């Protein structure tokens, strides 16, 4: 689609297609940047990207703009668009998190995720014990019931486990903690696969039930400790895996 065609489409008939092209290019470039493809060579110009991917300059411009907002790129005078250092990337962005974890598996990165979780989720569980309403408790209980069903082969354990943890973040009633749901979700998707591979079984239902019971009992200290144990056990498993490597 050319820029002239874009301008000749005042009703937005191609808008959906344009968005798909933009997000497709965004995903392709994001994976390439995070995977280190541009470390040894400069990032392409908009014209080069348009030719390489068979899209219009307006599509490449929008994709580059989105990557810049995620901290992966920056435009510098006389240097053009350049890839930013990893320290500038928005690691809380869901796409960036996904691209990072889709790279070659890194136990160190997974540890960093879980170190962040252990600083957040136990506090969220303690807040949930104090502040959760009936609807919040129902959501947490539903997550646990799904985990039990998944243990019987009747549900998807990964999604059930994620629902349980995200429900607790919401039940904390702290909007900042709720914003960590993408980090927690992404970390869990990789952590659960890692722990399942090493232990041969899914998450401990009893350990998760202890968190729920403490929240229902309005025991903030017990909720904090129970959640800390779940994540601490994952970190301990990583220690053993690193020692055996």
LOLO-480239 format. One record per residue (C-alpha): residue in three letters; y, z, x. Coordinates in pm, whole numbers, padded with zeros to 5 digits, always signed. Each point is the difference from the previous one (the first is absolute). Example, Ala and Ser with C-alpha at 12.3 -4.5 7.8 and 13.67 -1.06 7.14 Angstrom:
BEGIN
ALA-00450+00780+01230;SER+00344-00066+00137;
REM end
This chain:
BEGIN
UNK+00000+00000+00000;UNK+00335-00104+00154;UNK+00333+00176-00033;UNK+00121-00291-00214;UNK-00293+00056-00237;UNK+00087+00373-00010;UNK+00353-00084-00110;UNK-00127-00251-00258;UNK-00201+00270-00176;UNK+00265+00200-00190;UNK-00249+00130-00259;UNK-00210+00167+00271;UNK-00313-00202-00084;UNK-00109+00024+00363;UNK+00101+00364+00036;UNK-00354+00132-00033;UNK-00133-00252+00250;UNK+00287+00082+00235;UNK-00079+00370-00013;UNK-00366-00070+00072;UNK+00093-00218+00297;UNK+00240+00265+00130;UNK-00251+00284-00025;UNK-00272-00218+00145;UNK+00220-00077+00301;UNK+00109+00365+00021;UNK-00363+00113+00019;UNK-00095-00265+00255;UNK+00296+00074+00228;UNK-00032+00376-00042;UNK-00365-00007+00109;UNK+00092-00221+00296;UNK+00284+00228+00114;UNK-00201+00321-00034;UNK-00297-00169+00167;UNK+00216-00079+00304;UNK-00004-00377-00032;UNK+00365-00033+00102;UNK-00008+00240+00295;UNK-00036-00278+00256;UNK+00233-00248-00171;UNK+00315+00010-00203;UNK+00005+00019-00377;UNK+00036-00349-00157;UNK+00323-00122-00153;UNK+00028-00050-00377;UNK-00040-00374+00050;UNK-00313+00044+00208;UNK-00150+00241-00253;UNK+00076-00240-00284;UNK-00177-00285+00181;UNK-00296+00212+00112;UNK-00066+00145-00345;UNK+00106-00294-00214;UNK+00264+00191-00197;UNK+00375-00033-00053;UNK+00261+00171+00215;UNK+00100+00211-00298;UNK-00355+00141-00012;UNK-00006+00070+00375;UNK+00347+00156-00016;UNK-00107+00239-00276;UNK-00323+00095+00180;UNK+00189+00067+00323;UNK+00252+00207-00193;UNK-00280+00212-00146;UNK-00163+00048+00340;UNK+00337+00104+00138;UNK+00034+00260-00277;UNK-00342+00136+00102;UNK+00129+00045+00357;UNK-00230-00263+00155;UNK+00275-00251+00083;UNK+00366+00002+00090;UNK+00259-00275+00044;UNK+00200+00020+00322;UNK+00300-00211+00107;UNK-00100-00285+00233;UNK-00362+00122-00006;UNK-00100-00094-00352;UNK-00265+00195-00189;UNK-00211+00231+00217;UNK-00295+00231-00061;UNK+00101+00365+00004;UNK-00175+00273+00198;UNK-00269+00186-00193;UNK+00224+00308-00010;UNK+00241-00192-00225;UNK-00263-00098-00259;UNK+00011+00169-00338;UNK-00338+00172+00020;UNK+00039+00130-00356;UNK+00012-00355-00138;UNK-00326-00083-00180;UNK-00023-00350+00151;UNK+00063+00124+00355;UNK-00260+00274-00043;UNK-00253-00251-00129;UNK+00066-00244+00285;UNK-00035+00278+00256;UNK-00334+00112-00134;UNK-00127-00356-00034;UNK+00035-00041+00374;UNK-00287+00096+00230;UNK-00110+00348-00109;UNK+00194+00274+00179;UNK-00125+00359-00012;UNK+00334+00111+00145;UNK+00195-00161-00284;UNK-00234+00153-00256;UNK+00054+00338+00164;UNK+00377-00045-00028;UNK-00036-00072-00371;UNK-00210+00309-00059;UNK+00231+00218+00207;UNK+00275-00110-00236;UNK-00222+00071-00300;UNK-00081+00351+00117;UNK+00372+00071+00026;UNK+00064-00123-00355;UNK-00297+00031-00234;UNK-00073+00374+00037;UNK+00365+00073-00082;UNK-00019-00237-00296;UNK-00312+00180-00123;UNK+00177+00336+00030;UNK+00296-00133-00200;UNK-00238-00146-00259;UNK-00155+00346-00043;UNK+00344+00133-00090;UNK+00152-00292-00189;UNK-00267-00226-00150;UNK+00006-00035-00378;UNK-00295-00069-00229;UNK+00027-00375+00047;UNK+00001+00034+00378;UNK-00307+00223-00009;UNK-00176-00251-00225;UNK+00073-00280+00250;UNK-00136+00202+00294;UNK-00306+00099-00201;UNK-00053-00364-00099;UNK+00005-00098+00368;UNK-00268+00259+00078;UNK-00211-00106-00297;UNK+00018-00359+00121;UNK-00116+00118+00345;UNK-00297+00175-00163;UNK-00081-00316-00197;UNK+00031-00206+00318;UNK-00244+00234+00173;UNK-00248-00103-00272;UNK+00081-00366+00060;UNK+00202-00032-00321;UNK+00347-00047+00151;UNK+00173-00112+00319;UNK+00020+00298+00239;UNK+00291-00134+00203;UNK+00224-00056-00302;UNK-00106+00331-00156;UNK+00081+00193+00318;UNK+00339-00172+00028;UNK+00080+00080-00366;UNK-00078+00367+00064;UNK+00232+00028+00300;UNK+00283-00204-00153;UNK-00018+00210-00319;UNK+00063+00310+00213;UNK+00300-00162+00168;UNK+00144-00073-00345;UNK-00083+00351-00122;UNK+00208+00146+00284;UNK+00305-00109-00200;UNK+00170-00081+00329;UNK+00125-00361-00001;UNK-00008-00016+00379;UNK-00368+00093+00011;UNK-00075-00254-00272;UNK+00150-00268+00225;UNK-00282+00064+00247;UNK-00258-00136-00243;UNK-00020-00335+00182;UNK-00055+00175+00333;UNK-00268+00223-00150;UNK-00166-00290-00181;UNK-00007-00218+00312;UNK-00124+00283+00222;UNK-00272+00090-00250;UNK-00127-00356-00029;UNK-00067-00005+00373;UNK-00094+00367+00042;UNK-00265-00010-00271;UNK-00164-00310+00145;UNK+00006+00165+00345;UNK-00145+00332-00115;UNK-00263-00169-00218;UNK-00113-00203+00298;UNK-00036+00309+00220;UNK-00138+00248-00251;UNK-00194-00232-00229;UNK+00147+00157-00313;UNK+00322+00000-00202;UNK+00263+00271-00031;UNK-00107+00355-00083;UNK+00021+00058-00374;UNK-00011+00377+00056;UNK+00296-00011+00240;UNK+00208-00200-00247;UNK-00106+00225-00289;UNK+00127+00300+00201;UNK+00346-00162+00010;UNK-00003-00063-00375;UNK-00122+00352-00079;UNK+00275+00154+00213;UNK+00268-00214-00165;UNK-00129+00088-00349;UNK-00004+00369+00099;UNK+00363-00032+00119;UNK-00108+00126+00344;UNK+00234-00187+00235;UNK-00146+00150+00321;UNK-00355-00090-00098;UNK+00106-00353-00101;UNK+00176-00044+00335;UNK-00304+00123+00193;UNK-00250-00207-00195;UNK+00196-00322+00049;UNK+00057+00078+00366;UNK-00375+00042+00046;UNK-00073-00345-00149;UNK+00233-00176+00243;UNK-00082+00234+00287;UNK-00367-00093-00033;UNK+00094-00368+00039;UNK+00201+00077+00314;UNK-00291+00203+00140;UNK-00230-00296-00065;UNK+00238-00220+00198;UNK-00008+00249+00288;UNK-00379-00025+00008;UNK+00011-00379-00018;UNK+00247-00018+00290;UNK-00207+00245+00207;UNK-00311-00209-00055;UNK+00170-00329+00088;
REM end
